[in-house]
Amino acid sequence: MKIKLINKSGHPDPHYETERSAGMDLRAVTTDPIRLEPMQRTIVKTGLFIELPVGYEAQVRPRSGLAAKSGITVLNAPGTIDADYRGEIGVILVNLSDSIFTIQHGDRIAQLVIAKHERAHWSSAEFLSETERGSGGFGSTGVH
């Protein structure tokens, strides 16, 4: 599948690191380092603009190494980029650690996954089918 891309980042186009990778790294675009204090959040620009086909979304997800090693994650994970959005891709990062984290220009800050999706159409009903679970939620199916 081909996706139109405008890359104003100064970095190579996002790409898959391995043959079986699902995500492509997104890199920070910043003129000055960004200091992210503990529990602080910020939007980091990427310099990327895309045009997705109808029926697809781009999901912005955390990088597992960044989360595990530094406590930095994508706040609204996964963030959704809709097919009709034409603005610059930004990543909402949050520092869940107890240390200051500095983001430099070019740092790999998140990953982008392209995914096909369906559009739902509601069908009004007065009753729903019965299931073993029923209305149990928020941990009701696990062992306590």
Long-range contacts (C-beta under 8 A, 24 or more apart in sequence): 1-53, 1-56, 1-114, 3-50, 3-51, 3-52, 3-53, 3-114, 4-50, 4-51, 5-48, 5-49, 5-50, 5-51, 6-48, 6-49, 6-50, 7-47, 7-48, 8-47, 8-48, 8-49, 8-88, 9-46, 9-47, 9-48, 10-47, 11-47, 11-106, 14-48, 14-112, 22-113, 23-61, 23-111, 23-112, 23-113, 24-111, 24-112, 24-113, 25-63, 25-108, 25-110, 25-111, 25-112, 26-60, 26-89, 26-91, 26-108, 26-109, 26-110, 26-111, 26-112, 27-106, 27-107, 27-108, 27-109, 28-103, 28-104, 28-105, 28-106, 28-107, 28-109, 29-105, 30-103, 30-104, 30-105, 31-105, 33-102, 33-103, 33-104, 33-105, 34-102, 34-103, 35-100, 35-101, 35-102, 36-72, 36-93, 36-94, 36-95, 36-100, 36-101, 36-102, 36-103, 37-95, 37-100, 38-95, 38-96, 38-97, 38-98, 38-99, 38-100, 39-94, 39-95, 39-96, 40-94, 40-95, 41-75, 41-92, 41-93, 41-94, 41-95, 42-92, 42-93, 43-90, 43-91, 43-92, 43-93, 44-90, 44-91, 44-93, 44-103, 44-109, 45-88, 45-89, 45-90, 46-88, 46-89, 46-90, 46-91, 46-109, 47-88, 48-88, 48-89, 49-86, 49-87, 49-88, 49-89, 50-81, 50-89, 51-83, 51-86, 52-81, 52-82, 52-83, 52-114, 53-83, 54-83, 55-83, 55-116, 55-117, 55-119, 56-83, 56-114, 56-115, 56-116, 56-117, 57-81, 57-82, 57-83, 57-114, 57-115, 57-117, 58-89, 58-112, 58-113, 58-114, 58-115, 59-112, 59-113, 59-114, 59-115, 60-89, 60-91, 60-110, 60-111, 60-112, 61-110, 61-111, 61-112, 61-113, 62-110, 62-111, 63-108, 63-109, 63-110, 63-111, 66-108, 66-109, 70-97, 70-99, 70-101, 71-95, 71-96, 71-97, 71-98, 71-99, 71-101, 72-96, 72-97, 72-101, 72-109, 74-110, 78-113
